[in-house]
Amino acid sequence: AGYTSMAQKWEAGAMLGASNYNGDLAREIVLKESHIAGGLFLRYNLGKYFSIKPAIQIGTISGSDQNFKENKNRNLSFKSNISEISTTREFNFRPFGARVRTENFTPYVQLGIAAFRFNPKAEFNGDKFALRNLHTEGQAKAYKPVQVAIPFGMGLKWAVNNNITFGFEFVYRKTFTDYLDDVSTTYPDLTVQAKTYGPVSAALSDRSGEVEGATSPRSTQNDMRGDPGLKDWYVFSMFSFAYRFTP
């Protein structure tokens, strides 16, 4: 019996869905900037109501000023892969966990901690450039490509039988960086920028000169480029399939 209850506590599963972003280049989530995301997870059911879920997930986020009228002239854009490793604690609203299931359906909430890697890139003259090492805001030190996030969100789980569980979850990641999109503070002096970090860095720092009708970049040093007071977020909306190990 000991082995039976132990085995019923473990599940292994896979997730597939969409990844998205919210930050300086998207004040709200833009559906057309959604990308396919996927992941693998284990779930350890502590009891009827709680489980622990370690997971790895990968996705892509992107944003563009062209999606927002008021930002079109700034004309910045980015795309970044996100790879994440996390562990979250799930709380089921109905008894759904280990041993006998009295319910075959439950909503749940989750909260945890994650480490993620990101690398924003932008397209310029037909090529893709990684922005971090171009120091586009003249920052002396490049931001770290691996950061910590707090995943929190809600989901639904539905047990088809003793072994198979389907689910859907919508989980925000609160990050502690404002550079998911490589946009945070102010414009550098573009002449100094070109000398220090090269002409491509200066060109990608201020892209307002590429807008139709513009003749040259519009920024002067210390003009606001982003809003450093608001950190960036990313979100995974995932369908899941889990297999529960029963002897």
Secondary structure, 3 states (H helix, E strand, C coil): CHHHHHHCCEEEEEEEEEEEEEECCECCCCHHHCEEEEEEEEEEECCCCEEEEEEEEEEEEEEEHHHCHHHCCCCCEEEEEEEEEEEEEEEECCCCCCCCCCCCEEEEEEEEEEEEEECCEEEECCEEEECHHHCCCCCCCCCCCEEEEEEEEEEEEEECCCCEEEEEEEEEEEECCCCCCCCCCECCCHHHHHHHHCHHHHHHHCCHHHCCCCCCCCCCCCCECCCCCCCCEEEEEEEEEEEECCC
